[in-house]
Amino acid sequence: KAERRALEQLALIADLLDLARLQERREEQKAEPVDVAQVLRGVAELMQARAEDKDLFFSMEIEPNLSPVQAHPEHIKQLWTNLISNAIKYTEPGGIVVVSLTQNPEYVVGMVRDTGIGMSPEQQAHLFEEFYRTEEAKAMERQGTGLGLSIVKKVVESYGGRIWAESELGKGSRFSFMLPRAT
């Protein structure tokens, strides 16, 4: 029990440090052209085992010849890690997690969809707030800091992008984001 509590505290500290780093935007974190698809493939490779452990169908669709985005590579990794990790964490065994990456003339568009616990409209209104977790999320997965989605939102918005969620309680969620294509 003590070991589990210590791990929970370490996760909280790590998330708080990530949040602080995003807010201060140090000089060494200057944006550079990032291949979002390559980062996604790396994160998906790590998450595949977690999905298989839960008997989830995990698929990834990446449009060919995507433009890079102007960002810090570690931030893009955090973005994908938090979104995919949440989808896996809050989807019951036998469910589905689908990740896609496309582009339009101005933006690279990412999406993570799951058949998980979903959220009510009231819950969605608080979704990107720091430390917010729904009661259903707490009941399904005790461990969690409630900072992952606020970190994701800060990452996306710090590079001129936008993020939103669509969800229905008991039927799953779809998180989508747009980041400007590098010029």
N, CA and C atoms as an extended XYZ file, in Angstrom:
549
Properties=species:S:1:pos:R:3:atomname:S:1:resname:S:1:resid:I:1 pbc="F F F"
N         0.830       -1.184        0.000 N   LYS     1
C         0.000        0.000        0.000 CA  LYS     1
C         0.882        1.259        0.000 C   LYS     1
N         1.936        1.243        0.783 N   ALA     2
C         2.844        2.392        0.840 CA  ALA     2
C         3.538        2.603       -0.504 C   ALA     2
N         3.914        1.494       -1.138 N   GLU     3
C         4.569        1.609       -2.449 CA  GLU     3
C         3.622        2.230       -3.476 C   GLU     3
N         2.358        1.817       -3.460 N   ARG     4
C         1.365        2.376       -4.394 CA  ARG     4
C         1.178        3.864       -4.154 C   ARG     4
N         1.091        4.269       -2.892 N   ARG     5
C         0.931        5.689       -2.556 CA  ARG     5
C         2.155        6.490       -2.992 C   ARG     5
N         3.341        5.917       -2.830 N   ALA     6
C         4.571        6.592       -3.257 CA  ALA     6
C         4.579        6.778       -4.772 C   ALA     6
N         4.141        5.765       -5.507 N   LEU     7
C         4.071        5.868       -6.963 CA  LEU     7
C         3.054        6.924       -7.391 C   LEU     7
N         1.931        7.007       -6.670 N   GLU     8
C         0.927        8.041       -6.968 CA  GLU     8
C         1.520        9.432       -6.749 C   GLU     8
N         2.286        9.582       -5.677 N   GLN     9
C         2.921       10.874       -5.394 CA  GLN     9
C         3.948       11.230       -6.462 C   GLN     9
N         4.722       10.249       -6.914 N   LEU    10
C         5.695       10.488       -7.978 CA  LEU    10
C         5.004       10.908       -9.275 C   LEU    10
N         3.880       10.291       -9.592 N   ALA    11
C         3.127       10.665      -10.796 CA  ALA    11
C         2.620       12.100      -10.689 C   ALA    11
N         2.141       12.471       -9.515 N   LEU    12
C         1.668       13.834       -9.304 CA  LEU    12
C         2.813       14.832       -9.456 C   LEU    12
N         3.935       14.535       -8.860 N   ILE    13
C         5.101       15.427       -8.962 CA  ILE    13
C         5.545       15.564      -10.415 C   ILE    13
N         5.585       14.456      -11.141 N   ALA    14
C         5.986       14.501      -12.558 CA  ALA    14
C         5.026       15.364      -13.372 C   ALA    14
N         3.730       15.216      -13.131 N   ASP    15
C         2.742       16.019      -13.860 CA  ASP    15
C         2.862       17.496      -13.501 C   ASP    15
N         3.072       17.795      -12.231 N   LEU    16
C         3.232       19.195      -11.815 CA  LEU    16
C         4.474       19.816      -12.444 C   LEU    16
N         5.560       19.053      -12.525 N   LEU    17
C         6.777       19.555      -13.176 CA  LEU    17
C         6.539       19.804      -14.661 C   LEU    17
N         5.818       18.891      -15.325 N   ASP    18
C         5.481       19.091      -16.741 CA  ASP    18
C         4.674       20.370      -16.929 C   ASP    18
N         3.703       20.571      -16.066 N   LEU    19
C         2.868       21.767      -16.138 CA  LEU    19
C         3.697       23.026      -15.928 C   LEU    19
N         4.586       23.009      -14.953 N   ALA    20
C         5.441       24.173      -14.678 CA  ALA    20
C         6.357       24.475      -15.859 C   ALA    20
N         6.914       23.426      -16.456 N   ARG    21
C         7.792       23.628      -17.617 CA  ARG    21
C         7.034       24.240      -18.783 C   ARG    21
N         5.819       23.811      -18.977 N   LEU    22
C         5.015       24.366      -20.062 CA  LEU    22
C         4.707       25.842      -19.819 C   LEU    22
N         4.484       26.198      -18.580 N   GLN    23
C         4.128       27.573      -18.267 CA  GLN    23
C         5.310       28.519      -18.376 C   GLN    23
N         6.518       28.030      -18.156 N   GLU    24
C         7.666       28.941      -18.213 CA  GLU    24
C         8.309       29.020      -19.590 C   GLU    24
N         8.058       28.040      -20.453 N   ARG    25
C         8.574       28.057      -21.837 CA  ARG    25
C        10.023       28.531      -21.916 C   ARG    25
N        10.916       27.726      -21.400 N   ARG    26
C        12.345       28.054      -21.385 CA  ARG    26
C        12.907       28.223      -22.791 C   ARG    26
N        14.038       28.882      -22.870 N   GLU    27
C        14.705       29.111      -24.149 CA  GLU    27
C        15.094       27.802      -24.832 C   GLU    27
N        15.536       26.802      -24.047 N   GLU    28
C        15.953       25.551      -24.671 CA  GLU    28
C        14.766       24.772      -25.240 C   GLU    28
N        13.561       25.244      -24.985 N   GLN    29
C        12.382       24.583      -25.515 CA  GLN    29
C        11.855       25.304      -26.752 C   GLN    29
N        12.732       25.900      -27.507 N   LYS    30
C        12.316       26.573      -28.732 CA  LYS    30
C        11.667       25.574      -29.673 C   LYS    30
N        10.664       26.063      -30.367 N   ALA    31
C         9.959       25.209      -31.318 CA  ALA    31
C        10.853       24.896      -32.513 C   ALA    31
N        10.641       23.709      -33.054 N   GLU    32
C        11.365       23.256      -34.239 CA  GLU    32
C        10.396       22.423      -35.062 C   GLU    32
N        10.692       22.175      -36.346 N   PRO    33
C         9.792       21.324      -37.136 CA  PRO    33
C         9.774       19.902      -36.547 C   PRO    33
N         8.579       19.406      -36.243 N   VAL    34
C         8.417       18.083      -35.638 CA  VAL    34
C         7.529       17.226      -36.532 C   VAL    34
N         7.971       16.012      -36.784 N   ASP    35
C         7.182       15.030      -37.525 CA  ASP    35
C         6.213       14.382      -36.526 C   ASP    35
N         4.987       14.868      -36.507 N   VAL    36
C         3.992       14.403      -35.531 CA  VAL    36
C         3.702       12.913      -35.727 C   VAL    36
N         3.718       12.454      -36.966 N   ALA    37
C         3.456       11.036      -37.248 CA  ALA    37
C         4.541       10.151      -36.645 C   ALA    37
N         5.785       10.567      -36.758 N   GLN    38
C         6.892        9.784      -36.195 CA  GLN    38
C         6.777        9.712      -34.675 C   GLN    38
N         6.440       10.827      -34.046 N   VAL    39
C         6.254       10.831      -32.589 CA  VAL    39
C         5.090        9.912      -32.220 C   VAL    39
N         3.994        9.997      -32.972 N   LEU    40
C         2.831        9.140      -32.716 CA  LEU    40
C         3.210        7.666      -32.823 C   LEU    40
N         3.961        7.291      -33.844 N   ARG    41
C         4.353        5.886      -33.996 CA  ARG    41
C         5.153        5.395      -32.785 C   ARG    41
N         6.047        6.240      -32.278 N   GLY    42
C         6.835        5.871      -31.105 CA  GLY    42
C         5.972        5.678      -29.870 C   GLY    42
N         5.040        6.597      -29.647 N   VAL    43
C         4.145        6.494      -28.488 CA  VAL    43
C         3.226        5.280      -28.641 C   VAL    43
N         2.686        5.081      -29.839 N   ALA    44
C         1.776        3.950      -30.067 CA  ALA    44
C         2.470        2.615      -29.839 C   ALA    44
N         3.725        2.547      -30.211 N   GLU    45
C         4.490        1.315      -29.989 CA  GLU    45
C         4.561        0.995      -28.494 C   GLU    45
N         4.772        2.020      -27.679 N   LEU    46
C         4.820        1.819      -26.230 CA  LEU    46
C         3.444        1.474      -25.661 C   LEU    46
N         2.385        2.066      -26.209 N   MET    47
C         1.031        1.878      -25.684 CA  MET    47
C         0.380        0.576      -26.154 C   MET    47
N         0.882        0.021      -27.236 N   GLN    48
C         0.300       -1.203      -27.809 CA  GLN    48
C         0.215       -2.318      -26.767 C   GLN    48
N         1.275       -2.500      -26.001 N   ALA    49
C         1.287       -3.570      -24.988 CA  ALA    49
C         0.218       -3.338      -23.921 C   ALA    49
N         0.045       -2.084      -23.512 N   ARG    50
C        -0.997       -1.784      -22.509 CA  ARG    50
C        -2.381       -2.099      -23.060 C   ARG    50
N        -2.591       -1.764      -24.335 N   ALA    51
C        -3.884       -2.054      -24.966 CA  ALA    51
C        -4.111       -3.570      -25.052 C   ALA    51
N        -3.078       -4.302      -25.436 N   GLU    52
C        -3.196       -5.759      -25.531 CA  GLU    52
C        -3.450       -6.379      -24.165 C   GLU    52
N        -2.799       -5.853      -23.116 N   ASP    53
C        -3.017       -6.370      -21.761 CA  ASP    53
C        -4.479       -6.238      -21.334 C   ASP    53
N        -5.163       -5.213      -21.842 N   LYS    54
C        -6.577       -5.007      -21.509 CA  LYS    54
C        -7.507       -5.611      -22.551 C   LYS    54
N        -6.951       -6.350      -23.518 N   ASP    55
C        -7.735       -6.966      -24.580 CA  ASP    55
C        -8.526       -5.897      -25.368 C   ASP    55
N        -7.858       -4.793      -25.686 N   LEU    56
C        -8.477       -3.737      -26.477 CA  LEU    56
C        -8.058       -3.860      -27.933 C   LEU    56
N        -8.960       -3.488      -28.838 N   PHE    57
C        -8.599       -3.360      -30.240 CA  PHE    57
C        -8.006       -1.964      -30.394 C   PHE    57
N        -6.734       -1.898      -30.789 N   PHE    58
C        -6.023       -0.628      -30.911 CA  PHE    58
C        -5.604       -0.462      -32.369 C   PHE    58
N        -6.049        0.631      -32.994 N   SER    59
C        -5.641        0.851      -34.380 CA  SER    59
C        -5.178        2.282      -34.570 C   SER    59
N        -4.374        2.454      -35.609 N   MET    60
C        -3.790        3.762      -35.893 CA  MET    60
C        -3.843        3.985      -37.399 C   MET    60
N        -4.334        5.163      -37.785 N   GLU    61
C        -4.422        5.541      -39.189 CA  GLU    61
C        -3.665        6.852      -39.366 C   GLU    61
N        -2.633        6.834      -40.220 N   ILE    62
C        -1.827        8.034      -40.447 CA  ILE    62
C        -1.824        8.353      -41.941 C   ILE    62
N        -2.294        9.543      -42.263 N   GLU    63
C        -2.276        9.996      -43.653 CA  GLU    63
C        -0.821       10.137      -44.110 C   GLU    63
N        -0.509        9.710      -45.330 N   PRO    64
C         0.881        9.830      -45.793 CA  PRO    64
C         1.269       11.280      -46.079 C   PRO    64
N         2.564       11.544      -46.052 N   ASN    65
C         3.143       12.849      -46.421 CA  ASN    65
C         2.598       14.018      -45.601 C   ASN    65
N         2.510       13.836      -44.307 N   LEU    66
C         2.034       14.912      -43.435 CA  LEU    66
C         3.097       15.999      -43.284 C   LEU    66
N         2.637       17.214      -43.189 N   SER    67
C         3.542       18.329      -42.926 CA  SER    67
C         3.991       18.283      -41.474 C   SER    67
N         5.178       18.801      -41.182 N   PRO    68
C         5.584       18.906      -39.773 CA  PRO    68
C         4.835       20.060      -39.099 C   PRO    68
N         4.902       20.090      -37.780 N   VAL    69
C         4.381       21.226      -37.013 CA  VAL    69
C         5.556       21.874      -36.290 C   VAL    69
N         5.405       23.133      -35.955 N   GLN    70
C         6.444       23.869      -35.234 CA  GLN    70
C         6.171       23.682      -33.739 C   GLN    70
N         7.001       22.883      -33.067 N   ALA    71
C         6.761       22.571      -31.656 CA  ALA    71
C         8.040       22.024      -31.041 C   ALA    71
N         7.965       21.696      -29.778 N   HIS    72
C         9.049       20.997      -29.103 CA  HIS    72
C         8.690       19.508      -29.144 C   HIS    72
N         9.587       18.633      -29.603 N   PRO    73
C         9.257       17.202      -29.747 CA  PRO    73
C         8.722       16.564      -28.467 C   PRO    73
N         9.276       16.945      -27.325 N   GLU    74
C         8.831       16.350      -26.057 CA  GLU    74
C         7.378       16.725      -25.751 C   GLU    74
N         6.964       17.922      -26.142 N   HIS    75
C         5.573       18.336      -25.920 CA  HIS    75
C         4.620       17.503      -26.767 C   HIS    75
N         5.007       17.229      -28.003 N   ILE    76
C         4.153       16.413      -28.874 CA  ILE    76
C         4.066       14.988      -28.320 C   ILE    76
N         5.157       14.498      -27.767 N   LYS    77
C         5.134       13.172      -27.135 CA  LYS    77
C         4.184       13.168      -25.935 C   LYS    77
N         4.236       14.222      -25.108 N   GLN    78
C         3.321       14.325      -23.958 CA  GLN    78
C         1.872       14.344      -24.427 C   GLN    78
N         1.604       15.074      -25.478 N   LEU    79
C         0.257       15.194      -26.028 CA  LEU    79
C        -0.286       13.817      -26.385 C   LEU    79
N         0.445       13.074      -27.227 N   TRP    80
C        -0.012       11.747      -27.631 CA  TRP    80
C        -0.074       10.786      -26.444 C   TRP    80
N         0.927       10.817      -25.584 N   THR    81
C         0.970        9.895      -24.446 CA  THR    81
C        -0.240       10.080      -23.543 C   THR    81
N        -0.557       11.326      -23.207 N   ASN    82
C        -1.701       11.572      -22.319 CA  ASN    82
C        -3.023       11.167      -22.968 C   ASN    82
N        -3.227       11.514      -24.225 N   LEU    83
C        -4.502       11.185      -24.869 CA  LEU    83
C        -4.687        9.682      -25.051 C   LEU    83
N        -3.655        8.991      -25.528 N   ILE    84
C        -3.778        7.547      -25.764 CA  ILE    84
C        -3.840        6.787      -24.447 C   ILE    84
N        -3.039        7.200      -23.477 N   SER    85
C        -3.048        6.558      -22.166 CA  SER    85
C        -4.433        6.650      -21.520 C   SER    85
N        -5.052        7.828      -21.580 N   ASN    86
C        -6.404        7.989      -21.027 CA  ASN    86
C        -7.404        7.092      -21.744 C   ASN    86
N        -7.313        7.039      -23.068 N   ALA    87
C        -8.250        6.205      -23.833 CA  ALA    87
C        -8.136        4.746      -23.402 C   ALA    87
N        -6.922        4.267      -23.249 N   ILE    88
C        -6.707        2.882      -22.826 CA  ILE    88
C        -7.174        2.685      -21.384 C   ILE    88
N        -6.807        3.614      -20.527 N   LYS    89
C        -7.122        3.507      -19.093 CA  LYS    89
C        -8.632        3.448      -18.845 C   LYS    89
N        -9.412        4.244      -19.588 N   TYR    90
C       -10.844        4.366      -19.306 CA  TYR    90
C       -11.737        3.605      -20.277 C   TYR    90
N       -11.158        2.608      -20.966 N   THR    91
C       -11.942        1.740      -21.847 CA  THR    91
C       -11.938        0.334      -21.253 C   THR    91
N       -13.122       -0.240      -21.162 N   GLU    92
C       -13.270       -1.592      -20.599 CA  GLU    92
C       -12.623       -2.625      -21.516 C   GLU    92
N       -12.166       -3.747      -20.944 N   PRO    93
C       -11.616       -4.825      -21.776 CA  PRO    93
C       -12.585       -5.198      -22.901 C   PRO    93
N       -12.014       -5.440      -24.084 N   GLY    94
C       -12.823       -5.759      -25.250 CA  GLY    94
C       -13.224       -4.527      -26.047 C   GLY    94
N       -12.883       -3.331      -25.546 N   GLY    95
C       -13.248       -2.086      -26.216 CA  GLY    95
C       -12.298       -1.719      -27.349 C   GLY    95
N       -12.502       -0.525      -27.859 N   ILE    96
C       -11.771       -0.058      -29.039 CA  ILE    96
C       -11.117        1.290      -28.757 C   ILE    96
N        -9.870        1.441      -29.210 N   VAL    97
C        -9.171        2.731      -29.203 CA  VAL    97
C        -8.622        2.946      -30.613 C   VAL    97
N        -9.023        4.048      -31.236 N   VAL    98
C        -8.590        4.371      -32.595 CA  VAL    98
C        -7.888        5.721      -32.569 C   VAL    98
N        -6.723        5.782      -33.184 N   VAL    99
C        -5.942        7.009      -33.265 CA  VAL    99
C        -5.777        7.350      -34.742 C   VAL    99
N        -5.971        8.627      -35.087 N   SER   100
C        -5.755        9.015      -36.479 CA  SER   100
C        -5.018       10.347      -36.555 C   SER   100
N        -4.369       10.531      -37.694 N   LEU   101
C        -3.620       11.752      -37.943 CA  LEU   101
C        -3.774       12.107      -39.418 C   LEU   101
N        -4.326       13.289      -39.666 N   THR   102
C        -4.557       13.769      -41.029 CA  THR   102
C        -4.094       15.217      -41.098 C   THR   102
N        -4.358       15.856      -42.233 N   GLN   103
C        -4.070       17.285      -42.345 CA  GLN   103
C        -5.052       17.932      -43.303 C   GLN   103
N        -5.169       19.225      -43.156 N   ASN   104
C        -5.926       20.034      -44.098 CA  ASN   104
C        -4.982       21.145      -44.554 C   ASN   104
N        -5.415       22.092      -45.356 N   PRO   105
C        -4.457       23.089      -45.852 CA  PRO   105
C        -3.712       23.891      -44.778 C   PRO   105
N        -4.272       24.029      -43.593 N   GLU   106
C        -3.637       24.848      -42.561 CA  GLU   106
C        -3.153       24.085      -41.336 C   GLU   106
N        -3.747       22.930      -41.061 N   TYR   107
C        -3.480       22.245      -39.797 CA  TYR   107
C        -3.184       20.762      -39.979 C   TYR   107
N        -2.412       20.217      -39.026 N   VAL   108
C        -2.308       18.783      -38.830 CA  VAL   108
C        -3.361       18.460      -37.771 C   VAL   108
N        -4.159       17.423      -38.018 N   VAL   109
C        -5.301       17.117      -37.165 CA  VAL   109
C        -5.138       15.724      -36.567 C   VAL   109
N        -5.106       15.657      -35.233 N   GLY   110
C        -5.002       14.389      -34.527 CA  GLY   110
C        -6.311       14.050      -33.841 C   GLY   110
N        -6.572       12.750      -33.686 N   MET   111
C        -7.808       12.321      -33.048 CA  MET   111
C        -7.553       11.013      -32.305 C   MET   111
N        -8.103       10.914      -31.099 N   VAL   112
C        -8.075        9.673      -30.317 CA  VAL   112
C        -9.516        9.396      -29.902 C   VAL   112
N       -10.034        8.252      -30.344 N   ARG   113
C       -11.418        7.881      -30.071 CA  ARG   113
C       -11.430        6.560      -29.312 C   ARG   113
N       -12.345        6.442      -28.345 N   ASP   114
C       -12.449        5.202      -27.584 CA  ASP   114
C       -13.899        4.844      -27.327 C   ASP   114
N       -14.109        3.615      -26.892 N   THR   115
C       -15.450        3.160      -26.501 CA  THR   115
C       -15.514        3.045      -24.984 C   THR   115
N       -14.860        3.963      -24.303 N   GLY   116
C       -14.725        3.925      -22.853 CA  GLY   116
C       -15.919        4.461      -22.097 C   GLY   116
N       -15.652        4.958      -20.887 N   ILE   117
C       -16.717        5.349      -19.965 CA  ILE   117
C       -17.449        6.611      -20.394 C   ILE   117
N       -16.828        7.442      -21.199 N   GLY   118
C       -17.489        8.649      -21.677 CA  GLY   118
C       -17.758        9.653      -20.570 C   GLY   118
N       -18.380       10.766      -20.959 N   MET   119
C       -18.658       11.858      -20.014 CA  MET   119
C       -19.978       12.537      -20.369 C   MET   119
N       -20.603       13.084      -19.351 N   SER   120
C       -21.815       13.874      -19.555 CA  SER   120
C       -21.418       15.276      -20.027 C   SER   120
N       -22.374       16.043      -20.596 N   PRO   121
C       -22.067       17.425      -20.987 CA  PRO   121
C       -21.569       18.266      -19.804 C   PRO   121
N       -22.110       18.036      -18.616 N   GLU   122
C       -21.678       18.786      -17.436 CA  GLU   122
C       -20.217       18.485      -17.102 C   GLU   122
N       -19.842       17.225      -17.209 N   GLN   123
C       -18.452       16.834      -16.946 CA  GLN   123
C       -17.513       17.406      -18.003 C   GLN   123
N       -17.947       17.414      -19.249 N   GLN   124
C       -17.116       17.929      -20.337 CA  GLN   124
C       -16.786       19.410      -20.147 C   GLN   124
N       -17.660       20.148      -19.484 N   ALA   125
C       -17.418       21.574      -19.241 CA  ALA   125
C       -16.182       21.795      -18.366 C   ALA   125
N       -15.789       20.796      -17.570 N   HIS   126
C       -14.643       20.916      -16.656 CA  HIS   126
C       -13.433       20.105      -17.101 C   HIS   126
N       -13.540       19.472      -18.226 N   LEU   127
C       -12.593       18.480      -18.693 CA  LEU   127
C       -11.125       18.893      -18.674 C   LEU   127
N       -10.819       20.112      -19.088 N   PHE   128
C        -9.426       20.538      -19.210 CA  PHE   128
C        -8.930       21.328      -17.992 C   PHE   128
N        -9.720       21.326      -16.918 N   GLU   129
C        -9.313       22.014      -15.696 CA  GLU   129
C        -8.285       21.167      -14.946 C   GLU   129
N        -7.331       21.845      -14.309 N   GLU   130
C        -6.313       21.141      -13.536 CA  GLU   130
C        -6.961       20.389      -12.377 C   GLU   130
N        -6.530       19.157      -12.183 N   PHE   131
C        -6.956       18.251      -11.110 CA  PHE   131
C        -8.378       17.718      -11.261 C   PHE   131
N        -9.045       17.984      -12.374 N   TYR   132
C       -10.418       17.500      -12.548 CA  TYR   132
C       -10.430       16.045      -13.008 C   TYR   132
N       -11.210       15.241      -12.326 N   ARG   133
C       -11.482       13.858      -12.724 CA  ARG   133
C       -12.943       13.571      -12.442 C   ARG   133
N       -13.602       12.870      -13.354 N   THR   134
C       -15.009       12.532      -13.136 CA  THR   134
C       -15.109       11.439      -12.086 C   THR   134
N       -16.281       11.309      -11.491 N   GLU   135
C       -16.495       10.249      -10.501 CA  GLU   135
C       -16.345        8.875      -11.149 C   GLU   135
N       -16.798        8.747      -12.401 N   GLU   136
C       -16.666        7.474      -13.113 CA  GLU   136
C       -15.194        7.125      -13.340 C   GLU   136
N       -14.387        8.143      -13.650 N   ALA   137
C       -12.952        7.916      -13.853 CA  ALA   137
C       -12.293        7.469      -12.553 C   ALA   137
N       -12.648        8.122      -11.457 N   LYS   138
C       -12.083        7.744      -10.157 CA  LYS   138
C       -12.487        6.326       -9.766 C   LYS   138
N       -13.735        5.953      -10.075 N   ALA   139
C       -14.218        4.620       -9.726 CA  ALA   139
C       -13.519        3.545      -10.567 C   ALA   139
N       -13.235        3.863      -11.828 N   MET   140
C       -12.626        2.870      -12.715 CA  MET   140
C       -11.128        2.751      -12.494 C   MET   140
N       -10.483        3.858      -12.268 N   GLU   141
C        -9.025        3.884      -12.124 CA  GLU   141
C        -8.680        4.826      -10.981 C   GLU   141
N        -8.303        4.251       -9.865 N   ARG   142
C        -8.006        5.051       -8.676 CA  ARG   142
C        -6.846        6.005       -8.904 C   ARG   142
N        -5.826        5.506       -9.611 N   GLN   143
C        -4.623        6.305       -9.826 CA  GLN   143
C        -4.859        7.326      -10.934 C   GLN   143
N        -4.441        8.551      -10.704 N   GLY   144
C        -4.565        9.617      -11.690 CA  GLY   144
C        -4.473       10.954      -10.990 C   GLY   144
N        -3.845       11.915      -11.660 N   THR   145
C        -3.637       13.218      -11.020 CA  THR   145
C        -4.647       14.266      -11.459 C   THR   145
N        -5.338       14.022      -12.570 N   GLY   146
C        -6.249       15.037      -13.087 CA  GLY   146
C        -5.515       16.169      -13.784 C   GLY   146
N        -4.249       15.957      -14.123 N   LEU   147
C        -3.467       17.005      -14.792 CA  LEU   147
C        -3.200       16.711      -16.265 C   LEU   147
N        -3.370       15.479      -16.692 N   GLY   148
C        -3.022       15.093      -18.053 CA  GLY   148
C        -3.689       15.928      -19.126 C   GLY   148
N        -4.999       16.113      -19.026 N   LEU   149
C        -5.707       16.864      -20.066 CA  LEU   149
C        -5.427       18.359      -20.002 C   LEU   149
N        -5.154       18.887      -18.812 N   SER   150
C        -4.783       20.311      -18.744 CA  SER   150
C        -3.405       20.506      -19.376 C   SER   150
N        -2.507       19.535      -19.228 N   ILE   151
C        -1.200       19.591      -19.885 CA  ILE   151
C        -1.383       19.542      -21.402 C   ILE   151
N        -2.231       18.635      -21.872 N   VAL   152
C        -2.505       18.515      -23.306 CA  VAL   152
C        -3.030       19.839      -23.864 C   VAL   152
N        -3.967       20.439      -23.171 N   LYS   153
C        -4.547       21.711      -23.637 CA  LYS   153
C        -3.484       22.799      -23.702 C   LYS   153
N        -2.637       22.882      -22.691 N   LYS   154
C        -1.582       23.899      -22.683 CA  LYS   154
C        -0.591       23.675      -23.831 C   LYS   154
N        -0.248       22.414      -24.099 N   VAL   155
C         0.651       22.105      -25.211 CA  VAL   155
C         0.046       22.587      -26.522 C   VAL   155
N        -1.171       22.167      -26.784 N   VAL   156
C        -1.825       22.503      -28.059 CA  VAL   156
C        -1.960       24.014      -28.216 C   VAL   156
N        -2.444       24.681      -27.185 N   GLU   157
C        -2.663       26.127      -27.291 CA  GLU   157
C        -1.359       26.913      -27.340 C   GLU   157
N        -0.305       26.409      -26.729 N   SER   158
C         0.968       27.137      -26.749 CA  SER   158
C         1.571       27.184      -28.152 C   SER   158
N         1.134       26.306      -29.037 N   TYR   159
C         1.623       26.316      -30.416 CA  TYR   159
C         0.561       26.803      -31.398 C   TYR   159
N        -0.451       27.505      -30.890 N   GLY   160
C        -1.465       28.099      -31.762 CA  GLY   160
C        -2.525       27.132      -32.243 C   GLY   160
N        -2.684       26.028      -31.538 N   GLY   161
C        -3.668       25.030      -31.936 CA  GLY   161
C        -4.931       25.092      -31.101 C   GLY   161
N        -5.770       24.086      -31.301 N   ARG   162
C        -7.051       24.006      -30.613 CA  ARG   162
C        -7.338       22.543      -30.306 C   ARG   162
N        -7.958       22.283      -29.159 N   ILE   163
C        -8.351       20.920      -28.779 CA  ILE   163
C        -9.789       20.925      -28.290 C   ILE   163
N       -10.503       19.841      -28.560 N   TRP   164
C       -11.879       19.720      -28.102 CA  TRP   164
C       -12.212       18.242      -27.919 C   TRP   164
N       -13.294       18.011      -27.208 N   ALA   165
C       -13.729       16.633      -26.949 CA  ALA   165
C       -15.212       16.504      -27.249 C   ALA   165
N       -15.575       15.327      -27.719 N   GLU   166
C       -16.978       14.953      -27.903 CA  GLU   166
C       -17.148       13.650      -27.142 C   GLU   166
N       -18.212       13.547      -26.367 N   SER   167
C       -18.355       12.356      -25.542 CA  SER   167
C       -19.806       12.131      -25.164 C   SER   167
N       -20.100       10.882      -24.875 N   GLU   168
C       -21.408       10.520      -24.364 CA  GLU   168
C       -21.186        9.543      -23.221 C   GLU   168
N       -21.792        9.819      -22.080 N   LEU   169
C       -21.621        8.990      -20.894 CA  LEU   169
C       -21.942        7.530      -21.214 C   LEU   169
N       -21.008        6.648      -20.910 N   GLY   170
C       -21.194        5.225      -21.134 CA  GLY   170
C       -20.922        4.758      -22.558 C   GLY   170
N       -20.613        5.686      -23.464 N   LYS   171
C       -20.431        5.284      -24.869 CA  LYS   171
C       -19.077        5.651      -25.444 C   LYS   171
N       -18.259        6.383      -24.705 N   GLY   172
C       -16.921        6.695      -25.192 CA  GLY   172
C       -16.702        8.156      -25.476 C   GLY   172
N       -15.481        8.463      -25.912 N   SER   173
C       -15.065        9.848      -26.139 CA  SER   173
C       -14.222        9.945      -27.400 C   SER   173
N       -14.195       11.146      -27.944 N   ARG   174
C       -13.331       11.462      -29.073 CA  ARG   174
C       -12.645       12.789      -28.755 C   ARG   174
N       -11.315       12.747      -28.666 N   PHE   175
C       -10.511       13.946      -28.464 CA  PHE   175
C        -9.856       14.293      -29.787 C   PHE   175
N       -10.021       15.531      -30.225 N   SER   176
C        -9.434       15.986      -31.477 CA  SER   176
C        -8.616       17.240      -31.209 C   SER   176
N        -7.531       17.392      -31.954 N   PHE   177
C        -6.741       18.617      -31.840 CA  PHE   177
C        -6.221       19.006      -33.213 C   PHE   177
N        -5.954       20.294      -33.360 N   MET   178
C        -5.391       20.830      -34.586 CA  MET   178
C        -4.152       21.652      -34.208 C   MET   178
N        -3.063       21.409      -34.929 N   LEU   179
C        -1.840       22.208      -34.758 CA  LEU   179
C        -1.478       22.796      -36.108 C   LEU   179
N        -1.082       24.084      -36.140 N   PRO   180
C        -0.740       24.696      -37.424 CA  PRO   180
C         0.416       23.973      -38.098 C   PRO   180
N         0.292       23.794      -39.406 N   ARG   181
C         1.382       23.200      -40.181 CA  ARG   181
C         2.545       24.165      -40.199 C   ARG   181
N         3.768       23.627      -40.133 N   ALA   182
C         4.968       24.464      -40.201 CA  ALA   182
C         5.077       25.066      -41.603 C   ALA   182
N         5.525       26.296      -41.656 N   THR   183
C         5.653       26.951      -42.977 CA  THR   183
C         7.085       26.990      -43.426 C   THR   183
